[in-house]
């Protein structure tokens, strides 16, 4: 005898509701850590998963009926972490590309005028804001200017451009 109506729907729905907490937690991690300058928030869930995943694998091996649900949950978490890390890789590449463009424009300004620009506007560059990129130059100081961009994964890390060597120098927190 086959079940019809609500009873036929109840069993498959009950099966998928077991994943709601995992999907919700993955969504929260994506919402919190998936933005520029917020990637470091993934550290706490990552440490929790370092304990949870081996424990879940052992539990799934001891209870074979738990193997598929555990594998699905682990895949959801792997996908979440992959998305967050890939987004941050894109953010870092974009920030570096923008900073390289600004460094090149500042160097071209110096070649054309013999001095560094006093500010980004003098070099026909739009100021993206100190949160993204910073530029400072004091014409009284004999040193070269300072161009810096923030790391998009950890907002406390910065990279500074060395105008003498034409290289970026990473400055961790």
N, C-alpha and C positions, 0 to 999 in steps of 0.2 A: 504494500500500500504506500503510495507516494503522498508526501505532504504538500498541501496547497496553501496559498494565501500567505499570511504573516508567518506561519511556522516555517515555510520554505525559505523565506528571506532571513529569518532570525539566525539560523546557524551560520551562513556566510558572513553576516554582519557582525556576529559575535566574534568571529575569527579575526576580522580586521580591526575591531576596536582595541585589541591588545596592542596595536602599534600606535595608537593615538598619543600616549605619553612620549614615546620616542620621536614621533614626527613633530610634536609640539616643542620638545626640547631642542631638536635640530633647528626648527624654525627660530627659536629664541637665539640660539648661537649664531645663526646666519644674520639675524637682525642686529645683533650687538657687534659681532666681529667682522661683518662683511663690508664695513665702510672704511674709507681711508682714515688712517691714524687710530684705528680701533682694533687692529689685528691682534694686538697683544692680549686682548680679552679671551682669546682662544686657549690660553695657557691653562686656566683652571679646568675647563671641560676636558682638555687633553690629558691632564694628570689623573682625573677621575677615570677616564677611559683606559688608561694604562693599567688600572687595577680591575676595572669592570670586564674588559674584553677577555683576559685569560681566565677569570673566574667563570664567565659565561660559557666559554668554550669547554671548560672542565665539566660544568653543570650539564651542558648539552650532550657531552659524550656519555655522561652517566645516565641521562634521561633522553633516549633517542627521540621522543616526541617533542622535545624542546629544540632539536637541532635546526629545523627550518625556521621557526620564529627567531631564534638567536642569530642565525646567519643573515636573515633579513634586517634585523636591527643593527648588526655590525656593518652591513652594507650601507644602510642609511647614514650611519655615523661617518663611514669612510667617504661617502659622497659629500656630506656636509663639510668635513675638513678639507677635502679636495677643492670644493667651491671657494671656501674662505681663503685658502692658500693661493689658488689661482687668481682670484680677484685681487689679492694683495700683490701678487707678482705683476699684474697689469697696472695697478696703481703705482708701484715702484718704477716700472719701466716708463710710464707716462711722466712721472715727476722728474726722472733723470733726463728724459728727452727734452722736456721744457727747460730744465736747468742748463743742459748743454746748449740749447738754442740761445738762451740769455748770455751764457759765457762767451759764445762765439760772437754775438752782436756787440758785447762790451769790448772784446778784443778788436773787432773791426773798427769800432769807434776810436779806440786808442791809436790804431794804425793810421786812420784818416786825420785825426786831430792832434796827435802827439801826447794827449793826456787821457786819463780815464774819465768817463762821464761822472758828473757830480751825483746824479741819481738815474734811475731807470728811464724816466721820462726824457732826459737829455739824449739818451741813446735810442729814442723812439720805441721804447719798450713799455708795455702796459704793466703797472705794478700789480702782481697777482695777490698781494697781501702777505704779511709777515708769516701767516700760518703756513703758507706754501713755499715761499721763496723770499730770502732777504738779501738786500744789497746795501753796503755801506762804504763810503769813500770820503776821506777827509783830505782835501788837497794840501793842507799844511803838513800832513804826515807823509813821509817819504815812502812808506810802504805801499804795496799794491792794495787795491780794494778788497773787500770781503764779500764773496757771493756764497750763499748758503741755501740748501734746501733740506727740509725735514724728511726723515724716513717715514714712509706712509704706513709701515707696519707698527713701529714703535715711535710715538711722537717725541720721545726724549732723545732720540738719536738724530744726528745731523751729518751732512756731508758738506765740506767746504771746498771751494775751488781754489787751487793754487795757480795764480796767474803767471808765476815765474816758470813753473814746470808744466803748466797746462794739464793738470791732473786733478781728480777729485780725491779728497782725503776724508775718510770716514771717521767721525768722532762719536763713539758710543757714549751712552749716558754715564 
